[in-house]
Amino acid sequence: MEPIWSGALVRISHWNQVTSTNDPTAHAEVVAIRRAAEYLKNFDLSGAELYTSCEPCPMCLAAAYWARIKMIHFGNSRKDAARHQFDDEFIYQEIPKENSQRTIPIEQLERDEAYKVFCEWDLKEDKIRY
């Protein structure tokens, strides 16, 4: 079963393209979301359902939330995937850790300078919220 985005009258099917494109983010779910958004010319896929062969990894799950997918249907569980060397449990365990405790440490820099960009965004009159 390939991941499919299914909307009003649209059905978009895609597959994992990580190795064929050398893009670590080109999981099938992400590719399908990208193609659906491109086709619909809209980043908001509210009402869409995502069908996938496996329970989404944390990245794909986050992409589905950002796209406002209403439902995800999957075949294999993440435990099934782990038995075949597609183990993302490590990432699920990393997410709730404090930044300094993660395997890839995360450090905040120049917060005051960076925060000015948010303040400028708040004042922007032609912004598109997402």
Secondary structure, 3 states (H helix, E strand, C coil): CCCEEECCCCEEECCCCHHHHCCCCCCHHHHHHHHHHHHHCCCCCCCCEEEEEECCCHHHHHHHHHHCCCEEEEEECHHHHHCCCCCCHHHHHHCCCCHHHCCCCCCCCCHHHHHHHHHHHHHCCCCCCC
